[in-house]
Structure formats: structure tokens, C-alpha cells
Amino acid sequence: MKYVVYGSGAVGGVIGARLHLAGLDTTLIARGAHLEQIRTSGLVLDRAGGPEVVHPAASDTVADVDWSDETVVLLCVKGHQTPAALADLVAHAPVGTPIVCAQNGVANEPEVLRRFPRTYGLTVMLPSLHLEPGTVAEKCTPVPGLLDLGCFPSRVDDVAERVAADLRAAGFESVPRADIMAWKYRKLLVNAVGDAGGLAEEGEDVAALRAAVLAEGEAVLAAAGISAVTAEQDDVRRGDLLRPRDDIADYQGNSLRQSLARGLASEIDYRAGEIVLLGRLHGVPTPVNERLRARVVEQEKAQRPAGPG
């Protein structure tokens, strides 16, 4: 199969680099200084055992892609960047192109399905870094990530099987799953709890904050009748496969904290904000998630350049 990796930051960059190293036809969609560095000097993949430079095709638009029946798009942008990516894909990709949402949150798949009938969800368990143009880093070993996927909303088909096989060939763990959204909803709660630790203010009880975020998340899923795999199932899937590398610093922590540290817009509306939305839809109070979302929104406002006077 041929792969278009739309969004080549921490997650997309690692996936794209490894697919390319596995000998698969891979095109990266990136932007700005990151794209220029990839075009001129290649993409540096920092991984256990030393860095490796890859030279896949790269562009800022899928208008340059040579589409075929074997082309699959791995959508790796953050949730708030999905509309712009979809506009580019709608303009240039055949409507029958499989689009795999390799993204956090659970709102991307419905938006993609409005435009592309062959939509897939993918649960991203891939601790990674993108701190400077032209470089991405894997944070874990012995495998860089767990990338299970399935058709949206539920089932497994030949494309899911083939993509999973290619991801395994690239060094990832990947299992086709008919209940992929149940796994993505659990990952939503995992992300929200992880974000809470990084957003705690001085003097706050971090353990209590995380517990409250999780309790609200579990409550809204129950009220909405949404199935999610259990925390125990998630723990078993992770096992000891994602052990932190001892030769790389954690830097700014998870993906949300990395975005804030770089002065970029975050996907908080698709993490804590998703729990808030479900709470409002189903009459479940979510004050802790609302408070954490508001903290991020205020920080993003403070980081924006001042507009015209």
C-alpha cells in the first residue's frame, strides 16, 4: 500500500519515518520550517540505538500526491487542525480513499465520515517528541508505539488488516479491532487524566484532581451509553511494551503540554472539552474538566500575539 501521512509532527513523523524505513511508499504532509528541513536535509528519527535520517517525499498539500487505489491516508493532525486537513483532502483525494484517524479524541472520525465513506479509527499509544524542525523522537522501547485500528464506527475489513500488517512491519504493535472506538474512548479518559497532572496549580492535590477528572469521564460515558474498554484491559494491552527510554529526557511531557510549551494551540477541546460536551448533552456536571479546559484556554489567549490596536 502507499501511505500519505497528513501531519508529520511527533506522532505522524515517527509513523511516517518508520513506514519509509520499512520500504513502503510514504509521503509526508508537513508545513513551515519543519517541511523545509525535511525537504532539504531529510527527517531525523531519534530512536533507541541512535538517530536515523530518512528522505521520504514531502509536501504541504495532497495536491501533489499521485493517487491510486492502493493509497491510504493516515490523518495525524491534532483535532483542531482536522477541518483544514479535510478541506485539502476533499479538494484532491478520491472519495473512496481510506482515511485512518491516527488522532487523539473521538470527534475526528464523524467529521471524516461526512466526506469519506471509508473512515477508520486508530488508537494512538505512541509517546513521542517534536521539539525542533526536521526532528522527531521516539520516547519508548522495545516498541515505539501501539497502533490498533478498525473501521468506524465498528468492524474490520481488508484495509484494516493490511494497514495493521504494514505498521507491524514498520516496528509497531498493531491489532485490527472491530470495537476500536471503545478503545479510543478509554484513551480519551487516559489523556484527560494525564493532562490533569500537567495542569495542576501550586498547592492542588494532583492525585485527587486526576481521580475527579476520571470520575467525571466515567460518569458521562455511562450517561451517554457509550462503551469503553476497562482501565484493566487498557493496562493489559500496554503491558511493558512502552518502557521509557533512559537516554532521552521527558522534556515538556505529553502532547498537550508540548503544544503549550511551544506556544501552539492545543487540542484541549477534544480532550477535557469532549468530557465537558458529553456532560452538557446528558446532564452530568463536569466542573473539574471545565476548570482544566478553562485554564488551557486562558493560557492560549495569553500566548497569542496582540491584534491591531
FIKE-540888 format. One line per 5 residues: number of its first residue (from 0); for each residue x, y, z of N, C-alpha, C. Coordinates in Angstrom, 2 decimals. Layout:
! FIKE-540888
NUM) X/Y/Z/X/Y/Z/X/Y/Z; ...
This chain:
! FIKE-540888
0) 0.84/-1.18/0.00/0.00/0.00/0.00/0.88/1.25/0.00; 0.32/2.36/-0.44/1.01/3.65/-0.43/0.40/4.50/0.67; 1.25/5.22/1.40/0.77/5.98/2.55/1.02/7.46/2.39; -0.01/8.23/2.72/0.11/9.67/2.86/-0.08/9.97/4.34; 0.95/10.48/4.99/0.88/10.80/6.41/0.59/12.29/6.53
5) -0.65/12.61/6.86/-1.07/14.01/6.89/-0.87/14.55/8.30; 0.20/15.33/8.45/0.61/15.81/9.76/1.82/15.03/10.21; 2.99/15.64/10.13/4.23/14.88/10.36/5.00/15.39/11.56; 4.26/15.74/12.62/4.88/16.13/13.86/5.34/14.92/14.65; 5.13/14.95/15.96/5.65/13.88/16.81/5.11/12.52/16.39
10) 3.80/12.38/16.34/3.20/11.08/16.01/3.35/10.76/14.52; 2.90/11.66/13.66/2.98/11.40/12.23/4.40/11.26/11.73; 5.31/12.03/12.30/6.71/11.95/11.87/7.32/10.59/12.18; 7.05/10.08/13.39/7.58/8.77/13.77/6.96/7.68/12.90; 5.63/7.74/12.71/4.97/6.73/11.89/5.49/6.79/10.45
15) 5.54/8.00/9.88/5.98/8.14/8.50/7.41/7.70/8.29; 8.29/8.07/9.22/9.70/7.68/9.10/9.85/6.16/9.12; 9.11/5.52/10.02/9.23/4.06/10.14/8.61/3.33/8.94; 7.50/3.85/8.43/6.93/3.25/7.22/7.92/3.34/6.06; 8.56/4.51/5.94/9.56/4.70/4.88/10.73/3.74/5.06
20) 11.21/3.59/6.29/12.32/2.69/6.56/11.93/1.23/6.27; 10.64/0.93/6.38/10.17/-0.43/6.09/10.01/-0.68/4.59; 10.34/0.33/3.77/10.29/0.17/2.32/8.94/0.46/1.70; 8.05/1.11/2.47/6.72/1.42/1.97/6.70/2.82/1.37; 5.98/2.98/0.28/5.85/4.26/-0.40/5.13/5.24/0.53
25) 5.84/6.28/0.98/5.32/7.17/2.01/5.54/8.62/1.62; 4.48/9.41/1.71/4.56/10.85/1.50/4.15/11.55/2.78; 4.98/12.49/3.23/4.68/13.26/4.44/4.06/14.60/4.06; 3.01/14.98/4.77/2.44/16.31/4.63/2.82/17.10/5.88; 3.56/18.16/5.69/4.05/18.97/6.79/3.94/20.44/6.39
30) 4.50/21.32/7.19/4.39/22.74/6.89/5.57/23.50/7.48; 5.74/24.73/7.02/6.71/25.65/7.60/8.14/25.16/7.60; 8.85/25.53/8.65/10.26/25.18/8.77/10.48/23.68/8.84; 9.52/22.98/9.42/9.62/21.51/9.51/9.65/20.90/8.12; 8.75/21.34/7.25/8.71/20.85/5.88/10.00/21.18/5.14
35) 10.46/22.41/5.29/11.68/22.81/4.58/12.87/21.98/5.02; 12.95/21.68/6.31/14.07/20.87/6.80/13.98/19.45/6.25; 12.77/18.89/6.19/12.60/17.54/5.64/13.01/17.51/4.18; 12.61/18.55/3.44/12.94/18.60/2.00/14.43/18.76/1.75; 15.09/19.57/2.56/16.49/19.88/2.29/17.45/18.87/2.91
40) 17.14/18.41/4.13/18.10/17.56/4.84/17.54/16.23/5.29; 16.25/15.99/5.04/15.63/14.76/5.49/15.02/14.92/6.88; 14.32/13.87/7.30/13.71/13.84/8.63/14.57/12.98/9.54; 14.98/13.55/10.67/15.77/12.82/11.65/14.83/12.09/12.59; 14.97/10.78/12.68/14.22/9.96/13.62/15.15/9.58/14.75
45) 14.94/10.18/15.91/15.73/9.89/17.11/15.09/8.69/17.79; 15.81/7.59/17.84/15.26/6.38/18.46/16.33/5.64/19.23; 15.90/4.68/20.03/16.86/3.88/20.79/17.85/3.24/19.81; 19.11/3.35/20.11/20.13/2.81/19.21/20.74/3.87/18.33; 20.20/5.09/18.37/20.79/6.17/17.60/19.86/6.74/16.56
50) 20.12/7.97/16.13/19.26/8.64/15.15/19.45/8.08/13.75; 18.41/8.21/12.95/18.46/7.81/11.55/17.77/8.88/10.73; 18.35/9.19/9.56/17.79/10.22/8.69/17.09/9.53/7.53; 15.83/9.93/7.28/15.07/9.37/6.16/14.71/10.50/5.20; 14.48/10.12/3.96/14.21/11.12/2.91/12.95/10.75/2.12
55) 11.79/10.73/2.79/10.55/10.46/2.05/10.11/11.68/1.27; 9.18/11.47/0.34/8.57/12.61/-0.34/7.83/13.46/0.69; 7.81/14.78/0.47/7.16/15.67/1.43/6.54/16.86/0.71; 5.39/17.31/1.21/4.69/18.43/0.61/3.84/19.10/1.68; 3.28/20.27/1.33/2.35/20.93/2.25/0.90/20.75/1.82
60) 0.68/19.94/0.77/-0.67/19.69/0.28/-0.73/18.35/-0.41; -1.91/17.73/-0.36/-2.07/16.46/-1.06/-2.34/16.65/-2.54; -2.34/17.89/-3.00/-2.47/18.14/-4.44/-1.32/17.50/-5.21; -0.18/17.30/-4.54/0.99/16.74/-5.20/1.04/15.21/-5.16; 0.06/14.57/-4.53/0.08/13.12/-4.37/-0.36/12.44/-5.66
65) 0.33/11.37/-6.02/-0.05/10.53/-7.16/-1.00/9.46/-6.64; -2.30/9.75/-6.65/-3.28/8.87/-6.03/-3.47/7.58/-6.81; -3.72/6.50/-6.08/-4.04/5.22/-6.69/-5.03/4.50/-5.77; -5.52/3.35/-6.22/-6.45/2.56/-5.41/-5.78/2.00/-4.16; -4.45/2.03/-4.13/-3.71/1.48/-3.00/-3.30/2.56/-1.99
70) -3.70/3.80/-2.21/-3.28/4.89/-1.33/-4.17/4.97/-0.10; -3.54/5.06/1.06/-4.22/5.22/2.35/-3.69/6.49/3.01; -4.59/7.29/3.56/-4.19/8.49/4.30/-4.20/8.18/5.79; -3.09/8.46/6.46/-3.03/8.42/7.91/-3.14/9.87/8.40; -4.29/10.22/8.95/-4.53/11.59/9.40/-3.96/11.73/10.81
75) -2.88/12.51/10.92/-2.14/12.60/12.18/-2.10/14.02/12.75; -2.96/14.90/12.25/-3.01/16.25/12.80/-3.80/16.24/14.09; -3.68/17.32/14.88/-4.47/17.45/16.10/-5.92/17.77/15.74; -6.80/17.53/16.69/-8.22/17.65/16.41/-8.65/18.99/15.86; -8.09/20.08/16.37/-8.49/21.40/15.89/-7.94/21.70/14.49
80) -7.03/20.86/14.01/-6.48/21.03/12.67/-7.18/20.15/11.62; -8.10/19.32/12.07/-8.79/18.41/11.15/-9.56/19.13/10.05; -10.32/20.21/10.34/-11.07/20.86/9.26/-10.20/21.32/8.09; -9.04/21.91/8.38/-8.16/22.37/7.30/-7.61/21.19/6.51; -7.24/20.11/7.21/-6.74/18.93/6.51/-7.83/18.32/5.64
85) -9.04/18.28/6.14/-10.14/17.72/5.36/-10.43/18.56/4.12; -10.33/19.87/4.24/-10.55/20.73/3.07/-9.56/20.38/1.97; -8.31/20.16/2.34/-7.28/19.79/1.37/-7.57/18.41/0.77; -7.97/17.47/1.62/-8.24/16.12/1.15/-9.47/16.07/0.25; -10.52/16.79/0.62/-11.73/16.82/-0.21/-11.43/17.38/-1.59
90) -10.54/18.38/-1.64/-10.22/19.01/-2.92/-9.40/18.12/-3.83; -8.65/17.17/-3.27/-7.68/16.46/-4.11/-7.73/14.93/-4.01; -8.24/14.37/-2.93/-8.21/12.91/-2.77/-9.48/12.28/-3.34; -9.37/11.14/-4.02/-10.57/10.41/-4.46/-11.46/10.09/-3.27; -12.76/10.16/-3.48/-13.69/9.99/-2.37/-13.61/8.60/-1.76
95) -13.12/7.64/-2.51/-13.00/6.28/-1.99/-11.73/6.01/-1.22; -10.90/7.03/-1.02/-9.63/6.86/-0.30/-9.87/6.49/1.16; -9.24/5.45/1.67/-9.35/5.15/3.10/-8.63/6.24/3.92; -9.32/6.77/4.92/-8.75/7.78/5.81/-8.70/7.20/7.21; -7.50/7.06/7.76/-7.30/6.50/9.08/-7.01/7.63/10.07
100) -7.88/7.79/11.06/-7.72/8.87/12.04/-6.77/8.42/13.14; -5.48/8.67/12.93/-4.46/8.36/13.92/-4.33/9.57/14.84; -5.38/9.83/15.62/-5.52/11.07/16.39/-6.10/10.77/17.77; -5.81/11.67/18.70/-6.46/11.61/20.00/-7.88/12.12/19.87; -8.70/11.82/20.88/-10.08/12.26/20.86/-10.95/11.33/20.05
105) -12.25/11.66/20.03/-13.23/10.80/19.36/-14.11/11.59/18.39; -13.76/12.85/18.14/-14.59/13.71/17.29/-14.15/13.70/15.84; -12.96/13.21/15.56/-12.43/13.29/14.20/-13.13/12.33/13.24; -13.38/11.11/13.71/-13.96/10.10/12.84/-15.31/10.53/12.25; -16.25/11.06/13.04/-17.52/11.51/12.44/-17.33/12.61/11.39
110) -16.39/13.52/11.64/-16.14/14.59/10.68/-15.57/14.04/9.38; -14.67/13.07/9.49/-14.11/12.47/8.28/-15.17/11.68/7.53; -16.01/10.95/8.27/-17.03/10.11/7.64/-18.04/10.93/6.84; -18.24/12.19/7.20/-19.13/13.06/6.41/-18.62/13.18/4.97; -17.29/13.11/4.80/-16.69/13.34/3.48/-16.19/12.07/2.82
115) -15.72/11.11/3.63/-15.09/9.91/3.07/-15.73/8.66/3.69; -16.36/7.83/2.88/-17.08/6.68/3.43/-16.18/5.62/4.06; -14.92/5.58/3.65/-14.00/4.57/4.19/-13.16/5.23/5.28; -13.75/5.34/6.47/-13.12/6.01/7.60/-12.75/4.98/8.67; -11.57/5.17/9.27/-11.04/4.23/10.25/-10.59/4.99/11.49
120) -10.75/4.37/12.65/-10.20/4.92/13.88/-8.93/4.19/14.24; -8.00/4.91/14.83/-6.74/4.31/15.28/-6.41/4.87/16.66; -6.17/3.97/17.60/-5.80/4.38/18.95/-4.30/4.62/19.00; -3.93/5.86/19.33/-2.52/6.24/19.34/-1.94/6.08/20.74; -1.10/5.10/20.91/-0.29/4.96/22.12/1.15/5.02/21.66
125) 1.64/6.24/21.46/2.94/6.45/20.83/3.61/7.67/21.48; 4.23/7.48/22.64/4.92/8.60/23.29/6.07/9.09/22.39; 6.03/10.36/22.04/6.99/10.89/21.07/7.18/12.38/21.28; 8.17/12.93/20.60/8.52/14.34/20.74/8.74/14.97/19.38; 8.38/16.23/19.28/8.74/17.05/18.11/9.01/18.45/18.63
130) 10.29/18.73/18.87/10.67/19.99/19.51/11.41/20.94/18.58; 11.89/20.45/17.46/12.60/21.31/16.53/12.36/20.85/15.10; 12.42/21.76/14.14/12.14/21.40/12.75/13.04/20.28/12.26; 12.44/19.32/11.57/13.21/18.26/10.95/13.57/17.11/11.84; 13.10/17.10/13.10/13.46/16.04/14.03/12.23/15.58/14.81
135) 12.06/14.27/14.90/11.06/13.67/15.78/11.76/12.59/16.59; 11.20/12.29/17.76/11.86/11.33/18.64/10.87/10.35/19.23; 11.28/9.09/19.28/10.52/8.06/19.98/10.93/8.10/21.45; 9.97/8.00/22.35/10.27/8.08/23.76/10.30/6.71/24.44; 9.90/5.66/23.70/9.74/4.36/24.35/10.46/3.24/23.61
140) 10.63/2.17/24.33/11.22/0.94/23.83/10.58/-0.21/24.61; 10.51/-1.45/24.16/11.13/-2.02/22.96/10.38/-1.73/21.66; 9.14/-1.29/21.74/8.45/-0.86/20.53/8.13/0.62/20.67; 8.07/1.36/19.56/7.81/2.80/19.67/6.36/3.12/19.99; 5.43/2.20/19.67/4.03/2.53/19.93/3.09/1.38/19.62
145) 1.87/1.50/20.16/0.79/0.57/19.91/-0.24/1.30/19.07; -0.54/0.79/17.88/-1.39/1.47/16.92/-2.49/0.54/16.42; -3.44/0.22/17.29/-4.56/-0.63/16.90/-5.58/0.18/16.10; -6.26/-0.47/15.16/-7.20/0.27/14.31/-8.36/-0.61/13.87; -9.42/0.06/13.41/-10.58/-0.63/12.87/-11.47/0.33/12.12
150) -12.44/-0.19/11.40/-13.38/0.65/10.66/-14.23/1.46/11.63; -14.60/2.67/11.23/-15.52/3.47/12.01/-16.92/3.33/11.43; -17.95/3.05/12.25/-17.90/3.00/13.70/-17.46/1.66/14.27; -17.67/0.56/13.53/-17.24/-0.74/14.07/-17.20/-1.79/12.97; -16.20/-2.53/12.91/-15.93/-3.73/12.12/-14.47/-3.68/11.68
155) -14.04/-4.75/11.05/-12.69/-4.86/10.50/-12.82/-5.31/9.05; -12.03/-4.70/8.16/-12.04/-5.12/6.76/-10.61/-5.38/6.29; -10.47/-5.63/5.00/-9.17/-5.97/4.43/-8.19/-4.82/4.56; -8.67/-3.59/4.41/-7.77/-2.44/4.55/-7.21/-2.37/5.96; -8.07/-2.54/6.96/-7.59/-2.51/8.35/-6.54/-3.60/8.58
160) -6.78/-4.78/8.04/-5.82/-5.87/8.20/-4.49/-5.53/7.53; -4.54/-4.97/6.34/-3.32/-4.67/5.59/-2.54/-3.52/6.23; -3.26/-2.49/6.69/-2.58/-1.38/7.36/-1.92/-1.88/8.65; -2.63/-2.69/9.42/-2.04/-3.23/10.64/-0.78/-4.04/10.34; -0.82/-4.83/9.27/0.36/-5.62/8.89/1.53/-4.70/8.52
165) 1.25/-3.62/7.79/2.32/-2.69/7.42/2.88/-1.98/8.65; 2.02/-1.62/9.59/2.50/-0.98/10.81/3.38/-1.93/11.61; 3.00/-3.19/11.64/3.85/-4.17/12.33/5.19/-4.31/11.62; 5.17/-4.30/10.29/6.41/-4.37/9.53/7.30/-3.17/9.82; 6.69/-2.05/10.19/7.45/-0.84/10.50/7.90/-0.80/11.95
170) 7.60/-1.84/12.72/8.11/-1.94/14.08/7.11/-1.65/15.17; 5.88/-1.32/14.82/4.86/-1.04/15.81/4.11/-2.31/16.19; 3.40/-2.26/17.32/2.40/-3.26/17.64/1.08/-2.75/17.06; 0.35/-3.58/16.32/-0.91/-3.15/15.72/-1.85/-4.33/15.57; -3.06/-4.16/16.10/-4.09/-5.20/16.05/-5.35/-4.62/15.43
175) -5.93/-5.25/14.42/-7.23/-4.80/13.91/-8.32/-5.09/14.95; -9.18/-4.11/15.21/-10.21/-4.26/16.24/-11.55/-3.76/15.73; -12.58/-4.60/15.83/-13.92/-4.17/15.44/-14.48/-3.15/16.42; -14.04/-3.17/17.68/-14.52/-2.25/18.70/-13.54/-1.10/18.94; -12.96/-0.59/17.87/-11.88/0.38/18.02/-12.31/1.62/18.80
180) -13.57/2.06/18.66/-13.98/3.28/19.37/-14.07/3.05/20.87; -14.33/1.84/21.31/-14.30/1.56/22.74/-12.90/1.77/23.29; -11.91/1.46/22.48/-10.52/1.71/22.88/-10.19/3.20/22.82; -10.73/3.89/21.84/-10.45/5.33/21.74/-11.13/6.11/22.87; -12.29/5.67/23.31/-12.92/6.35/24.45/-12.13/6.13/25.73
185) -11.56/4.95/25.90/-10.68/4.76/27.06/-9.46/5.66/26.95; -8.90/5.76/25.74/-7.73/6.64/25.56/-8.10/8.09/25.84; -9.33/8.49/25.51/-9.79/9.84/25.84/-9.67/10.09/27.34; -10.11/9.14/28.15/-10.01/9.30/29.60/-8.55/9.28/30.06; -7.75/8.43/29.45/-6.33/8.38/29.80/-5.67/9.73/29.52
190) -5.98/10.32/28.35/-5.42/11.63/28.02/-5.87/12.69/29.01; -7.15/12.70/29.34/-7.68/13.72/30.25/-7.02/13.62/31.62; -6.85/12.41/32.11/-6.19/12.22/33.41/-4.72/12.66/33.33; -4.04/12.31/32.24/-2.65/12.73/32.08/-2.52/14.23/32.00; -3.45/14.88/31.29/-3.42/16.34/31.19/-3.58/16.98/32.56
195) -4.43/16.39/33.41/-4.71/16.98/34.72/-3.43/17.14/35.54; -2.54/16.16/35.45/-1.30/16.27/36.20/-0.46/17.44/35.77; -0.44/17.73/34.46/0.36/18.84/33.95/-0.30/20.19/34.13; -1.60/20.20/34.40/-2.33/21.47/34.52/-2.62/21.84/35.96; -2.20/21.01/36.90/-2.44/21.30/38.31/-1.74/22.57/38.73
200) -2.40/23.35/39.56/-1.81/24.58/40.07/-1.12/24.30/41.40; -0.26/25.22/41.81/0.51/25.04/43.03/-0.44/24.83/44.21; -0.16/23.79/44.97/-0.96/23.50/46.14/-2.11/22.54/45.90; -2.43/22.26/44.64/-3.52/21.33/44.36/-3.07/19.89/44.60; -3.99/19.08/45.05/-3.74/17.65/45.23/-3.86/16.98/43.87
205) -2.72/16.65/43.27/-2.73/16.13/41.91/-3.47/14.80/41.82; -3.26/13.93/42.79/-3.93/12.63/42.76/-5.44/12.80/42.82; -5.90/13.72/43.68/-7.34/13.96/43.79/-7.89/14.58/42.51; -7.09/15.46/41.90/-7.51/16.09/40.65/-7.68/15.05/39.55; -6.72/14.17/39.43/-6.80/13.12/38.41/-7.99/12.20/38.66
210) -8.21/11.86/39.93/-9.33/10.98/40.26/-10.66/11.64/39.91; -10.77/12.95/40.13/-12.01/13.66/39.82/-12.24/13.73/38.32; -11.18/13.98/37.56/-11.29/14.01/36.10/-11.77/12.65/35.58; -11.18/11.58/36.09/-11.57/10.24/35.67/-13.01/9.93/36.05; -13.41/10.29/37.27/-14.77/10.01/37.73/-15.79/10.73/36.85
215) -15.52/11.98/36.50/-16.43/12.70/35.61/-16.49/12.04/34.24; -15.34/11.62/33.74/-15.30/10.97/32.43/-16.09/9.67/32.43; -15.90/8.85/33.44/-16.64/7.60/33.52/-18.14/7.87/33.63; -18.51/8.92/34.36/-19.93/9.24/34.56/-20.60/9.68/33.25; -19.89/10.50/32.46/-20.53/10.97/31.22/-20.64/9.84/30.19
220) -19.66/8.94/30.16/-19.77/7.81/29.24/-20.94/6.92/29.62; -21.12/6.69/30.92/-22.24/5.87/31.38/-23.57/6.53/31.03; -23.67/7.84/31.26/-24.91/8.55/30.98/-25.23/8.55/29.48; -24.19/8.62/28.66/-24.38/8.65/27.21/-24.56/7.26/26.61; -24.37/6.21/27.42/-24.48/4.85/26.91/-23.34/4.48/25.98
225) -22.17/5.07/26.22/-21.01/4.84/25.36/-20.14/3.74/25.97; -19.81/2.75/25.19/-18.96/1.65/25.66/-17.49/2.03/25.56; -16.76/1.71/26.59/-15.31/1.89/26.59/-14.70/0.66/27.23; -13.53/0.26/26.73/-12.85/-0.85/27.39/-12.45/-0.39/28.79; -12.24/-1.34/29.66/-11.90/-1.00/31.04/-10.45/-0.55/31.17
230) -10.16/0.11/32.26/-8.78/0.51/32.54/-7.89/-0.72/32.62; -8.43/-1.82/33.14/-7.65/-3.05/33.25/-7.31/-3.60/31.87; -8.27/-3.58/30.96/-7.98/-4.02/29.58/-6.91/-3.15/28.93; -7.00/-1.85/29.17/-6.01/-0.92/28.62/-4.63/-1.22/29.19; -4.57/-1.48/30.49/-3.28/-1.79/31.13/-2.68/-3.07/30.55
235) -3.52/-4.06/30.33/-3.03/-5.33/29.77/-2.49/-5.11/28.36; -3.20/-4.30/27.57/-2.74/-4.04/26.19/-1.37/-3.36/26.19; -1.20/-2.40/27.10/0.08/-1.70/27.16/1.19/-2.61/27.69; 0.86/-3.39/28.71/1.84/-4.27/29.30/3.12/-3.53/29.65; 4.25/-4.13/29.30/5.54/-3.45/29.50/6.18/-3.11/28.16
240) 5.33/-2.94/27.13/5.86/-2.68/25.79/6.36/-1.25/25.63; 5.77/-0.31/26.38/6.11/1.10/26.21/6.95/1.58/27.39; 8.15/1.03/27.49/9.05/1.44/28.57/9.81/2.71/28.16; 9.84/3.73/29.03/10.55/4.97/28.68/12.03/4.71/28.42; 12.54/5.32/27.38/13.97/5.25/27.11/14.73/5.95/28.24
245) 15.86/5.37/28.62/16.66/6.00/29.68/17.69/6.98/29.12; 17.70/7.13/27.78/18.68/8.04/27.17/18.02/9.28/26.57; 16.76/9.54/26.94/16.09/10.71/26.41/15.27/11.35/27.52; 15.36/12.67/27.62/14.63/13.39/28.65/13.16/13.49/28.28; 12.30/13.71/29.29/10.86/13.80/29.04/10.47/15.15/28.46
250) 11.31/16.15/28.61/11.03/17.49/28.10/9.68/17.99/28.61; 8.83/18.42/27.74/7.58/19.05/28.15/6.45/18.07/28.44; 6.72/16.80/28.61/5.67/15.87/28.96/4.82/15.45/27.78; 3.51/15.33/28.01/2.64/14.78/26.96/2.38/15.80/25.86; 1.56/15.38/24.88/1.40/16.19/23.67/0.75/17.55/23.97
255) -0.21/17.58/24.91/-0.85/18.86/25.22/0.15/19.82/25.84; 0.95/19.35/26.76/1.96/20.20/27.40/3.03/20.64/26.41; 3.36/19.77/25.46/4.33/20.17/24.43/3.78/21.32/23.58; 2.49/21.23/23.22/1.87/22.31/22.42/1.91/23.62/23.18; 1.54/23.59/24.45/1.53/24.82/25.25/2.94/25.38/25.41
260) 3.91/24.49/25.61/5.29/24.95/25.78/5.82/25.62/24.52; 5.33/25.19/23.37/5.78/25.77/22.10/4.91/26.96/21.67; 3.95/27.34/22.49/3.09/28.47/22.15/2.08/28.17/21.06; 1.73/26.89/20.91/0.80/26.48/19.87/-0.60/26.23/20.46; -1.61/26.30/19.61/-2.95/25.94/20.03/-2.97/24.45/20.40
265) -3.71/24.12/21.43/-3.79/22.74/21.88/-5.11/22.12/21.44; -5.24/20.82/21.69/-6.49/20.14/21.39/-7.30/19.89/22.66; -7.25/20.83/23.59/-7.97/20.66/24.85/-9.47/20.46/24.63; -10.04/21.08/23.60/-11.47/20.92/23.34/-11.83/19.50/22.95; -10.83/18.70/22.54/-11.08/17.33/22.13/-10.60/16.34/23.20
270) -10.24/16.86/24.36/-9.80/16.02/25.48/-10.73/16.31/26.66; -10.33/17.19/27.57/-11.26/17.57/28.64/-12.54/18.16/28.06; -12.40/18.89/26.96/-13.57/19.51/26.33/-14.58/18.50/25.84; -14.13/17.32/25.43/-15.07/16.28/25.00/-15.89/15.77/26.18; -15.24/15.64/27.33/-15.95/15.22/28.53/-16.97/16.29/28.94
275) -16.57/17.55/28.85/-17.49/18.65/29.15/-18.69/18.61/28.20; -18.45/18.41/26.93/-19.54/18.35/25.94/-20.51/17.22/26.26; -20.00/16.03/26.52/-20.87/14.91/26.84/-21.65/15.17/28.12; -21.01/15.82/29.08/-21.72/16.16/30.31/-22.88/17.10/30.06; -22.65/18.10/29.24/-23.71/19.06/28.93/-24.84/18.40/28.14
280) -24.49/17.49/27.24/-25.51/16.81/26.45/-26.38/15.88/27.29; -25.81/15.33/28.34/-26.52/14.30/29.10/-26.78/14.68/30.55; -26.62/15.95/30.86/-27.00/16.43/32.19/-26.11/15.95/33.32; -24.83/15.75/33.03/-23.88/15.31/34.05/-22.91/16.45/34.35; -22.83/16.93/35.58/-21.89/18.01/35.90/-20.44/17.56/35.70
285) -19.63/18.43/35.11/-18.20/18.13/34.91/-17.36/19.34/35.33; -17.47/19.80/36.56/-16.79/21.04/36.96/-15.27/20.97/36.89; -14.69/19.82/37.18/-13.23/19.72/37.20/-12.69/19.79/35.77; -13.29/19.05/34.85/-12.87/19.13/33.46/-13.11/20.52/32.88; -14.21/21.16/33.26/-14.47/22.52/32.80/-13.37/23.47/33.29
290) -12.97/23.28/34.53/-11.94/24.16/35.10/-10.60/23.97/34.38; -10.25/22.73/34.11/-8.97/22.47/33.43/-9.00/22.99/32.00; -10.13/22.81/31.32/-10.25/23.35/29.97/-10.09/24.87/30.00; -10.72/25.53/30.96/-10.64/26.99/31.05/-9.20/27.45/31.30; -8.45/26.70/32.07/-7.05/27.07/32.32/-6.24/27.08/31.02
295) -6.47/26.06/30.21/-5.72/25.99/28.95/-6.16/27.11/28.02; -7.44/27.37/27.94/-7.94/28.43/27.07/-7.33/29.77/27.47; -7.25/30.04/28.76/-6.65/31.30/29.23/-5.17/31.36/28.90; -4.48/30.24/29.04/-3.05/30.23/28.70/-2.85/30.47/27.21; -3.70/29.87/26.39/-3.60/30.09/24.93/-3.88/31.54/24.58
300) -4.85/32.15/25.23/-5.14/33.56/24.98/-3.94/34.43/25.32; -3.30/34.13/26.44/-2.14/34.92/26.88/-0.97/34.79/25.93; -0.87/33.66/25.22/0.26/33.41/24.32/0.05/34.02/22.95; -1.21/34.38/22.60/-1.47/34.91/21.27/-0.89/36.30/21.12; -0.33/36.60/19.95/0.15/37.97/19.73/-1.01/38.94/19.75
305) -0.74/40.13/20.22/-1.79/41.17/20.27/-2.23/41.53/18.86; -3.54/41.74/18.69/-4.07/42.14/17.40/-3.90/43.62/17.17; -4.39/44.12/16.04/-4.29/45.56/15.75/-4.97/46.39/16.83; -4.36/47.51/17.18/-4.92/48.38/18.22/-6.13/49.14/17.73
